Amino acid sequence: MIETNLIETSVIQKLTNKCEEYTYYPGTKKYSKYLFGIRDEDIYRSMGNIVDSILSGKLILFIDGLNEAMVININKPPARNIEEPKVETIIRGPREGFTESIGVNMTLIRKKIKSTNLKMESFKIGRETRTDIVITYLSNIANPKIINEVKERLNKIDIDAVIGANYIKEYLIDDPISSFPTMFSTERPDVAASKILDGRICILVDGTPLAITVPSLFPEFLISNEDYYLRFIPGTINRWIRYLSFVFTLTLPGFYLAITTFHQEVIPTPLLITFIKARSRVPYSALFECILMLLMYEILREAGIRMPRTVGQAMSVVGALVLGQAAVEAGIVSVPMVIVISVTAISSFAIPSIEMYEAVILPRFIFTLLGGFFGLLGLICGIIILFMSLISKRSFGVPYMAPLAPFIGEDFPDLIIRRPIWFKFKRPHFITGKPSFKRKPKSHIKSIKEEQSKAIKEKENKE
Protein backbone atom coordinates (compact mmCIF):
# COMPACT_ATOMS: atom_id res chain seq x y z
CA MET A 1 0.00 0.00 0.00
CA ILE A 2 3.07 2.26 0.21
CA GLU A 3 5.86 2.32 -2.36
CA THR A 4 9.25 1.41 -0.87
CA ASN A 5 11.06 4.12 -2.82
CA LEU A 6 8.61 6.71 -1.48
CA ILE A 7 9.39 5.68 2.12
CA GLU A 8 13.09 5.95 1.40
CA THR A 9 12.99 9.39 -0.24
CA SER A 10 10.19 11.04 1.73
CA VAL A 11 10.85 9.73 5.26
CA ILE A 12 14.16 7.94 5.85
CA GLN A 13 16.35 10.42 4.00
CA LYS A 14 14.78 13.34 5.84
CA LEU A 15 15.35 11.65 9.18
CA THR A 16 18.98 10.74 8.49
CA ASN A 17 20.09 13.91 6.71
CA LYS A 18 21.47 16.63 8.96
CA CYS A 19 20.73 20.05 7.55
CA GLU A 20 21.76 23.21 9.31
CA GLU A 21 18.61 25.01 8.26
CA TYR A 22 16.48 23.03 10.73
CA THR A 23 15.98 25.09 13.87
CA TYR A 24 14.45 22.28 15.90
CA TYR A 25 16.44 19.70 17.81
CA PRO A 26 16.32 16.26 16.14
CA GLY A 27 14.34 13.63 18.00
CA THR A 28 11.69 15.98 19.32
CA LYS A 29 8.03 16.19 18.54
CA LYS A 30 8.33 19.71 17.13
CA TYR A 31 11.13 18.63 14.82
CA SER A 32 9.09 15.78 13.33
CA LYS A 33 5.99 17.95 12.93
CA TYR A 34 8.08 20.57 11.12
CA LEU A 35 9.90 18.01 8.99
CA PHE A 36 6.84 16.10 7.72
CA GLY A 37 4.10 18.70 8.09
CA ILE A 38 2.15 16.61 10.60
CA ARG A 39 -1.08 18.05 12.00
CA ASP A 40 -2.11 17.78 15.63
CA GLU A 41 -5.06 15.65 14.49
CA ASP A 42 -2.60 13.05 13.16
CA ILE A 43 -0.90 12.48 16.52
CA TYR A 44 -2.38 9.55 18.48
CA ARG A 45 -1.89 7.98 21.89
CA SER A 46 -4.43 5.21 21.48
CA MET A 47 -3.08 1.98 20.01
CA GLY A 48 -6.47 1.38 18.43
CA ASN A 49 -6.17 4.51 16.29
CA ILE A 50 -2.57 3.65 15.46
CA VAL A 51 -3.50 0.14 14.32
CA ASP A 52 -6.36 1.52 12.19
CA SER A 53 -3.93 3.92 10.52
CA ILE A 54 -1.46 1.13 9.78
CA LEU A 55 -4.22 -1.04 8.32
CA SER A 56 -5.25 1.90 6.14
CA GLY A 57 -1.77 2.00 4.62
CA LYS A 58 -0.38 4.97 6.54
CA LEU A 59 3.13 5.20 7.95
CA ILE A 60 3.57 5.56 11.75
CA LEU A 61 6.53 7.38 13.28
CA PHE A 62 7.51 6.44 16.85
CA ILE A 63 10.07 8.54 18.77
CA ASP A 64 11.92 7.15 21.77
CA GLY A 65 10.82 8.84 24.96
CA LEU A 66 7.43 10.03 23.61
CA ASN A 67 4.14 8.33 24.45
CA GLU A 68 2.63 9.50 21.15
CA ALA A 69 2.79 8.27 17.57
CA MET A 70 2.66 10.48 14.48
CA VAL A 71 0.86 9.45 11.30
CA ILE A 72 2.51 10.23 7.96
CA ASN A 73 0.07 9.81 5.11
CA ILE A 74 2.08 8.93 2.00
CA ASN A 75 0.11 5.84 1.02
CA LYS A 76 -0.85 5.26 -2.56
CA PRO A 77 -2.90 2.05 -2.78
CA PRO A 78 -3.55 0.57 -6.22
CA ALA A 79 -6.58 2.17 -7.85
CA ARG A 80 -8.40 2.12 -11.16
CA ASN A 81 -8.39 5.16 -13.40
CA ILE A 82 -11.53 7.25 -13.80
CA GLU A 83 -13.49 5.78 -16.70
CA GLU A 84 -16.92 6.03 -18.25
CA PRO A 85 -19.55 3.96 -16.38
CA LYS A 86 -20.34 0.66 -18.08
CA VAL A 87 -23.97 0.40 -16.96
CA GLU A 88 -25.28 3.99 -16.89
CA THR A 89 -24.31 4.92 -20.41
CA ILE A 90 -25.50 8.21 -21.90
CA ILE A 91 -25.25 9.97 -25.25
CA ARG A 92 -24.54 13.42 -23.83
CA GLY A 93 -23.09 14.51 -20.54
CA PRO A 94 -19.96 13.81 -18.48
CA ARG A 95 -18.06 10.60 -19.18
CA GLU A 96 -16.45 10.17 -15.75
CA GLY A 97 -17.61 7.58 -13.25
CA PHE A 98 -16.89 6.55 -9.68
CA THR A 99 -13.98 4.25 -8.89
CA GLU A 100 -13.23 1.83 -6.04
CA SER A 101 -11.26 4.53 -4.17
CA ILE A 102 -13.40 6.46 -1.72
CA GLY A 103 -10.92 9.36 -1.79
CA VAL A 104 -11.31 9.72 -5.55
CA ASN A 105 -15.10 9.51 -5.26
CA MET A 106 -15.17 12.24 -2.62
CA THR A 107 -13.03 14.42 -4.87
CA LEU A 108 -15.33 13.84 -7.85
CA ILE A 109 -18.31 15.06 -5.82
CA ARG A 110 -16.36 18.03 -4.44
CA LYS A 111 -15.37 18.85 -8.01
CA LYS A 112 -19.07 19.21 -8.89
CA ILE A 113 -20.16 21.07 -5.75
CA LYS A 114 -17.67 23.75 -4.69
CA SER A 115 -19.53 24.86 -1.60
CA THR A 116 -18.56 25.26 2.03
CA ASN A 117 -21.96 23.79 2.91
CA LEU A 118 -20.98 20.41 1.46
CA LYS A 119 -20.25 18.28 4.53
CA MET A 120 -18.56 14.88 4.59
CA GLU A 121 -18.62 12.70 7.70
CA SER A 122 -16.63 9.47 8.02
CA PHE A 123 -17.52 6.15 9.65
CA LYS A 124 -15.67 2.85 9.99
CA ILE A 125 -17.86 -0.25 9.81
CA GLY A 126 -16.79 -3.88 9.97
CA ARG A 127 -14.89 -5.47 12.84
CA GLU A 128 -12.45 -7.18 10.47
CA THR A 129 -12.44 -5.01 7.34
CA ARG A 130 -12.74 -1.57 9.02
CA THR A 131 -14.30 -0.24 5.83
CA ASP A 132 -14.47 3.53 5.37
CA ILE A 133 -17.98 4.92 4.93
CA VAL A 134 -18.61 8.58 4.13
CA ILE A 135 -21.93 10.43 4.12
CA THR A 136 -22.06 13.73 2.27
CA TYR A 137 -24.80 16.34 2.14
CA LEU A 138 -25.45 20.07 1.92
CA SER A 139 -26.00 21.32 5.46
CA ASN A 140 -28.12 24.29 4.35
CA ILE A 141 -30.48 22.16 2.23
CA ALA A 142 -30.69 18.60 3.60
CA ASN A 143 -33.28 17.67 6.21
CA PRO A 144 -31.58 17.34 9.66
CA LYS A 145 -34.03 14.58 10.66
CA ILE A 146 -33.01 12.43 7.70
CA ILE A 147 -29.32 13.13 8.37
CA ASN A 148 -29.68 11.98 11.97
CA GLU A 149 -31.66 8.92 10.86
CA VAL A 150 -28.88 7.91 8.46
CA LYS A 151 -26.25 8.32 11.19
CA GLU A 152 -28.28 6.30 13.69
CA ARG A 153 -28.78 3.42 11.26
CA LEU A 154 -25.08 3.41 10.36
CA ASN A 155 -24.04 3.40 14.03
CA LYS A 156 -26.32 0.42 14.71
CA ILE A 157 -24.62 -1.77 12.10
CA ASP A 158 -22.54 -4.49 13.78
CA ILE A 159 -20.96 -6.76 11.20
CA ASP A 160 -17.54 -8.32 10.78
CA ALA A 161 -17.01 -7.38 7.12
CA VAL A 162 -18.23 -4.80 4.62
CA ILE A 163 -17.04 -5.77 1.16
CA GLY A 164 -19.42 -3.68 -0.94
CA ALA A 165 -22.17 -1.10 -0.77
CA ASN A 166 -24.92 -3.73 -0.71
CA TYR A 167 -23.74 -4.85 2.75
CA ILE A 168 -24.69 -1.38 3.97
CA LYS A 169 -27.88 -1.08 1.91
CA GLU A 170 -29.44 -4.18 3.39
CA TYR A 171 -29.00 -2.75 6.87
CA LEU A 172 -30.26 0.74 5.97
CA ILE A 173 -33.17 -0.10 3.68
CA ASP A 174 -36.68 0.46 5.06
CA ASP A 175 -38.35 -2.61 3.56
CA PRO A 176 -35.78 -5.40 3.05
CA ILE A 177 -38.39 -7.92 1.85
CA SER A 178 -39.81 -5.83 -1.01
CA SER A 179 -38.33 -6.24 -4.48
CA PHE A 180 -38.73 -2.53 -5.23
CA PRO A 181 -35.69 -0.46 -4.20
CA THR A 182 -36.02 2.40 -1.72
CA MET A 183 -32.36 3.47 -2.00
CA PHE A 184 -30.97 4.88 -5.22
CA SER A 185 -27.55 3.82 -6.56
CA THR A 186 -25.54 5.50 -9.27
CA GLU A 187 -22.12 5.18 -10.88
CA ARG A 188 -22.10 8.79 -12.07
CA PRO A 189 -20.76 11.74 -10.02
CA ASP A 190 -23.05 14.19 -11.84
CA VAL A 191 -26.13 12.18 -10.82
CA ALA A 192 -24.95 11.98 -7.20
CA ALA A 193 -24.24 15.73 -7.19
CA SER A 194 -27.71 16.53 -8.55
CA LYS A 195 -29.29 14.37 -5.82
CA ILE A 196 -27.25 16.15 -3.14
CA LEU A 197 -28.30 19.53 -4.55
CA ASP A 198 -31.93 18.43 -4.24
CA GLY A 199 -31.45 17.81 -0.51
CA ARG A 200 -30.60 14.12 -0.43
CA ILE A 201 -27.84 12.40 1.53
CA CYS A 202 -25.16 10.52 -0.41
CA ILE A 203 -23.38 7.47 1.06
CA LEU A 204 -19.98 6.38 -0.27
CA VAL A 205 -18.47 2.99 0.55
CA ASP A 206 -14.77 2.31 0.06
CA GLY A 207 -14.18 -0.40 -2.53
CA THR A 208 -17.46 0.15 -4.38
CA PRO A 209 -17.62 2.26 -7.57
CA LEU A 210 -21.03 3.74 -6.88
CA ALA A 211 -22.85 6.11 -4.55
CA ILE A 212 -26.08 5.54 -2.62
CA THR A 213 -28.55 8.40 -2.16
CA VAL A 214 -31.45 8.63 0.28
CA PRO A 215 -34.34 9.24 0.50
CA SER A 216 -35.32 7.73 -2.84
CA LEU A 217 -38.68 7.91 -4.58
CA PHE A 218 -40.27 5.61 -7.14
CA PRO A 219 -40.18 8.15 -10.03
CA GLU A 220 -36.40 8.56 -9.62
CA PHE A 221 -35.79 5.06 -10.97
CA LEU A 222 -37.60 5.88 -14.23
CA ILE A 223 -35.99 9.29 -14.78
CA SER A 224 -32.59 9.56 -16.42
CA ASN A 225 -30.18 12.39 -15.73
CA GLU A 226 -29.61 12.57 -19.48
CA ASP A 227 -33.02 14.26 -19.76
CA TYR A 228 -31.40 17.41 -18.42
CA TYR A 229 -28.68 17.34 -21.08
CA LEU A 230 -31.37 17.54 -23.78
CA ARG A 231 -33.97 20.20 -24.47
CA PHE A 232 -37.06 19.82 -22.35
CA ILE A 233 -39.36 18.64 -25.19
CA PRO A 234 -37.20 15.64 -26.27
CA GLY A 235 -36.49 14.98 -22.58
CA THR A 236 -40.23 14.85 -21.87
CA ILE A 237 -40.87 12.47 -24.78
CA ASN A 238 -38.09 10.16 -23.56
CA ARG A 239 -39.64 10.19 -20.10
CA TRP A 240 -43.04 9.18 -21.47
CA ILE A 241 -41.42 6.36 -23.44
CA ARG A 242 -39.85 5.01 -20.24
CA TYR A 243 -43.17 5.14 -18.38
CA LEU A 244 -44.87 3.27 -21.23
CA SER A 245 -42.04 0.73 -21.37
CA PHE A 246 -42.36 0.13 -17.62
CA VAL A 247 -46.08 -0.61 -18.02
CA PHE A 248 -45.42 -2.92 -20.98
CA THR A 249 -42.68 -4.96 -19.33
CA LEU A 250 -44.75 -5.35 -16.18
CA THR A 251 -48.21 -6.18 -17.55
CA LEU A 252 -48.01 -7.13 -21.23
CA PRO A 253 -47.68 -10.96 -20.79
CA GLY A 254 -50.53 -11.02 -18.26
CA PHE A 255 -52.69 -8.77 -20.43
CA TYR A 256 -52.09 -10.98 -23.49
CA LEU A 257 -53.05 -14.12 -21.57
CA ALA A 258 -56.14 -12.44 -20.12
CA ILE A 259 -57.61 -11.32 -23.46
CA THR A 260 -56.72 -14.50 -25.38
CA THR A 261 -57.99 -16.85 -22.66
CA PHE A 262 -61.02 -15.08 -21.14
CA HIS A 263 -61.87 -11.99 -23.20
CA GLN A 264 -61.65 -12.96 -26.85
CA GLU A 265 -64.53 -10.61 -27.64
CA VAL A 266 -62.21 -7.58 -27.39
CA ILE A 267 -59.94 -8.94 -30.13
CA PRO A 268 -60.81 -8.05 -33.75
CA THR A 269 -62.08 -11.09 -35.65
CA PRO A 270 -59.26 -11.25 -38.26
CA LEU A 271 -56.63 -11.00 -35.49
CA LEU A 272 -58.45 -13.62 -33.42
CA ILE A 273 -58.43 -16.02 -36.36
CA THR A 274 -54.68 -15.44 -36.73
CA PHE A 275 -54.15 -16.21 -33.05
CA ILE A 276 -56.20 -19.42 -33.31
CA LYS A 277 -54.25 -20.62 -36.34
CA ALA A 278 -50.92 -19.82 -34.68
CA ARG A 279 -51.87 -21.77 -31.54
CA SER A 280 -53.39 -24.74 -33.35
CA ARG A 281 -50.02 -26.57 -33.42
CA VAL A 282 -49.05 -25.78 -29.82
CA PRO A 283 -49.86 -28.67 -27.42
CA TYR A 284 -49.54 -26.61 -24.23
CA SER A 285 -51.77 -24.02 -22.63
CA ALA A 286 -51.08 -20.33 -23.26
CA LEU A 287 -50.12 -19.84 -19.59
CA PHE A 288 -47.51 -22.62 -19.66
CA GLU A 289 -46.21 -21.32 -22.98
CA CYS A 290 -45.83 -17.79 -21.59
CA ILE A 291 -44.10 -18.91 -18.37
CA LEU A 292 -41.72 -21.08 -20.41
CA MET A 293 -40.80 -18.19 -22.70
CA LEU A 294 -40.26 -15.81 -19.77
CA LEU A 295 -38.01 -18.33 -18.05
CA MET A 296 -35.98 -18.87 -21.22
CA TYR A 297 -35.57 -15.11 -21.61
CA GLU A 298 -34.31 -14.75 -18.02
CA ILE A 299 -31.89 -17.66 -18.53
CA LEU A 300 -30.53 -16.07 -21.72
CA ARG A 301 -30.19 -12.69 -20.00
CA GLU A 302 -28.33 -14.14 -17.04
CA ALA A 303 -26.08 -16.24 -19.26
CA GLY A 304 -25.26 -13.22 -21.41
CA ILE A 305 -24.21 -11.26 -18.31
CA ARG A 306 -21.99 -14.04 -16.92
CA MET A 307 -20.27 -14.88 -20.19
CA PRO A 308 -17.22 -12.89 -21.34
CA ARG A 309 -18.18 -9.58 -22.93
CA THR A 310 -17.12 -10.60 -26.44
CA VAL A 311 -19.10 -13.83 -26.27
CA GLY A 312 -22.07 -12.75 -24.17
CA GLN A 313 -23.72 -10.41 -26.69
CA ALA A 314 -23.32 -12.87 -29.55
CA MET A 315 -24.71 -15.69 -27.42
CA SER A 316 -27.75 -13.64 -26.38
CA VAL A 317 -28.60 -12.67 -29.95
CA VAL A 318 -27.92 -16.11 -31.44
CA GLY A 319 -29.70 -17.84 -28.56
CA ALA A 320 -32.80 -15.69 -28.94
CA LEU A 321 -32.96 -16.09 -32.74
CA VAL A 322 -32.10 -19.79 -32.94
CA LEU A 323 -34.19 -20.93 -29.96
CA GLY A 324 -37.14 -18.74 -30.91
CA GLN A 325 -37.21 -19.89 -34.52
CA ALA A 326 -36.65 -23.53 -33.59
CA ALA A 327 -39.37 -23.42 -30.92
CA VAL A 328 -41.88 -21.96 -33.39
CA GLU A 329 -41.05 -24.52 -36.10
CA ALA A 330 -41.26 -27.37 -33.57
CA GLY A 331 -44.70 -26.21 -32.43
CA ILE A 332 -43.63 -25.62 -28.82
CA VAL A 333 -44.59 -21.93 -28.84
CA SER A 334 -46.65 -19.71 -31.12
CA VAL A 335 -45.49 -16.69 -33.09
CA PRO A 336 -47.73 -14.18 -31.21
CA MET A 337 -46.25 -15.37 -27.90
CA VAL A 338 -42.72 -14.82 -29.22
CA ILE A 339 -43.69 -11.29 -30.23
CA VAL A 340 -45.23 -10.55 -26.82
CA ILE A 341 -42.19 -11.80 -24.89
CA SER A 342 -39.84 -9.93 -27.25
CA VAL A 343 -41.70 -6.64 -26.71
CA THR A 344 -41.65 -7.30 -22.96
CA ALA A 345 -37.90 -7.90 -23.00
CA ILE A 346 -37.13 -4.86 -25.16
CA SER A 347 -39.31 -2.64 -22.97
CA SER A 348 -37.41 -3.71 -19.86
CA PHE A 349 -34.15 -2.35 -21.33
CA ALA A 350 -35.68 1.14 -21.51
CA ILE A 351 -35.71 1.32 -17.68
CA PRO A 352 -32.62 3.41 -16.79
CA SER A 353 -32.08 1.94 -13.31
CA ILE A 354 -30.73 -1.60 -13.09
CA GLU A 355 -32.34 -1.98 -9.65
CA MET A 356 -35.82 -1.18 -10.99
CA TYR A 357 -35.10 -3.43 -13.98
CA GLU A 358 -34.50 -6.33 -11.59
CA ALA A 359 -37.42 -5.36 -9.33
CA VAL A 360 -40.08 -5.91 -12.02
CA ILE A 361 -39.10 -9.54 -12.69
CA LEU A 362 -41.10 -11.04 -9.81
CA PRO A 363 -44.23 -8.83 -10.28
CA ARG A 364 -44.17 -9.68 -14.00
CA PHE A 365 -44.45 -13.41 -13.21
CA ILE A 366 -47.20 -12.72 -10.65
CA PHE A 367 -49.20 -10.63 -13.12
CA THR A 368 -48.72 -13.34 -15.75
CA LEU A 369 -50.24 -15.93 -13.40
CA LEU A 370 -53.09 -13.60 -12.43
CA GLY A 371 -53.91 -12.86 -16.06
CA GLY A 372 -53.71 -16.54 -17.01
CA PHE A 373 -55.92 -17.78 -14.15
CA PHE A 374 -58.36 -14.92 -13.53
CA GLY A 375 -58.31 -12.74 -16.65
CA LEU A 376 -58.46 -8.97 -16.60
CA LEU A 377 -60.15 -8.99 -13.19
CA GLY A 378 -57.17 -10.74 -11.60
CA LEU A 379 -54.71 -8.51 -13.47
CA ILE A 380 -56.45 -5.31 -12.33
CA CYS A 381 -56.66 -6.56 -8.75
CA GLY A 382 -52.92 -7.33 -8.83
CA ILE A 383 -52.14 -3.85 -10.13
CA ILE A 384 -54.26 -2.26 -7.39
CA ILE A 385 -52.56 -4.34 -4.68
CA LEU A 386 -49.11 -3.43 -6.06
CA PHE A 387 -50.02 0.26 -6.19
CA MET A 388 -51.33 0.16 -2.61
CA SER A 389 -48.12 -1.56 -1.51
CA LEU A 390 -46.00 1.12 -3.16
CA ILE A 391 -48.07 3.90 -1.60
CA SER A 392 -47.53 2.44 1.88
CA LYS A 393 -43.73 2.39 1.51
CA ARG A 394 -41.43 4.97 3.06
CA SER A 395 -37.82 5.85 2.34
CA PHE A 396 -36.33 7.35 5.50
CA GLY A 397 -39.75 8.75 6.41
CA VAL A 398 -40.53 10.17 2.94
CA PRO A 399 -43.53 8.69 1.03
CA TYR A 400 -42.19 6.45 -1.70
CA MET A 401 -44.77 7.48 -4.33
CA ALA A 402 -44.56 11.25 -3.75
CA PRO A 403 -45.55 13.55 -5.40
CA LEU A 404 -48.24 11.25 -6.85
CA ALA A 405 -49.41 9.80 -3.52
CA PRO A 406 -49.70 11.93 -1.51
CA PHE A 407 -50.50 14.33 -4.32
CA ILE A 408 -48.30 17.44 -4.21
CA GLY A 409 -49.46 19.93 -6.81
CA GLU A 410 -46.32 22.04 -7.12
CA ASP A 411 -44.05 19.01 -7.63
CA PHE A 412 -46.41 16.82 -9.68
CA PRO A 413 -45.62 18.46 -13.09
CA ASP A 414 -42.02 17.22 -12.79
CA LEU A 415 -43.39 13.69 -12.74
CA ILE A 416 -45.17 14.11 -16.09
CA ILE A 417 -42.87 16.42 -18.02
CA ARG A 418 -39.25 17.45 -17.89
CA ARG A 419 -39.76 21.06 -17.00
CA PRO A 420 -37.14 23.58 -18.17
CA ILE A 421 -34.35 24.13 -15.67
CA TRP A 422 -35.10 27.86 -15.47
CA PHE A 423 -38.72 27.02 -14.62
CA LYS A 424 -37.81 25.19 -11.41
CA PHE A 425 -38.18 27.50 -8.44
CA LYS A 426 -38.30 25.36 -5.28
CA ARG A 427 -36.81 22.10 -4.10
CA PRO A 428 -39.24 19.38 -2.98
CA HIS A 429 -40.46 20.31 0.50
CA PHE A 430 -41.14 16.69 1.45
CA ILE A 431 -37.41 15.97 1.07
CA THR A 432 -35.78 19.07 2.52
CA GLY A 433 -38.42 19.58 5.22
CA LYS A 434 -38.14 23.36 4.82
CA PRO A 435 -38.56 25.99 2.10
CA SER A 436 -35.57 25.82 -0.22
CA PHE A 437 -35.23 27.85 -3.40
CA LYS A 438 -33.13 27.10 -6.46
CA ARG A 439 -33.27 30.53 -8.06
CA LYS A 440 -34.59 34.04 -7.63
CA PRO A 441 -38.35 34.62 -7.91
CA LYS A 442 -38.06 36.26 -11.32
CA SER A 443 -37.89 33.64 -14.01
CA HIS A 444 -35.44 33.48 -16.84
CA ILE A 445 -37.96 34.58 -19.46
CA LYS A 446 -39.23 37.51 -17.36
CA SER A 447 -35.72 38.83 -16.80
CA ILE A 448 -35.00 38.68 -20.54
CA LYS A 449 -38.21 40.53 -21.35
CA GLU A 450 -37.43 43.18 -18.74
CA GLU A 451 -33.94 43.72 -20.17
CA GLN A 452 -35.39 44.01 -23.67
CA SER A 453 -38.00 46.54 -22.57
CA LYS A 454 -35.35 48.60 -20.75
CA ALA A 455 -33.15 48.61 -23.86
CA ILE A 456 -36.10 49.78 -25.99
CA LYS A 457 -36.91 52.58 -23.54
CA GLU A 458 -33.30 53.74 -23.42
CA LYS A 459 -33.16 53.79 -27.19
CA GLU A 460 -36.39 55.84 -27.39
CA ASN A 461 -35.07 58.34 -24.82
CA LYS A 462 -31.86 58.84 -26.79
CA GLU A 463 -33.82 59.45 -29.98
Secondary structure, 3 states (H helix, E strand, C coil): CCCHHHHHHHHHHHHHCCCCCCCCCCCCHHHHHHHHCCCHHHEECCHHHHHHHHHCCCEEEECCCCCCEEEECCCCCCCCCCCCCCCCCCCCCCCCCCCCCHHHHHHHHHHHCCCCCEEEEEEEECCCCCEEEEEEEECCCCCHHHHHHHHHHHHHCCCCCCCCHHHHHHHHCCCCCCCCCCCEEECCHHHHHHHHHCCCEEEEECCCCCEEEECCCHHHHHCCHHHHHCCHHHHHHHHHHHHHHHHHHHHHHHHHHHHHHCCHHHCCHHHHHHHHHHHCCCCCCHHHHHHHHHHHHHHHHHHHHHCCHHHHHHHHHHHHHHHHHHHHHHCCCCHHHHHHHHHHHHHHCCCCCHHHHHHCHHHHHHHHHHHHHHHHHHHHHHHHHHHHHHHHCEECCEECECCCECCCCCCCHHHHCCCCHHHCCECCHHHHCCCCECCCCCCHHHHHHHHHHHHHHHHHHHC
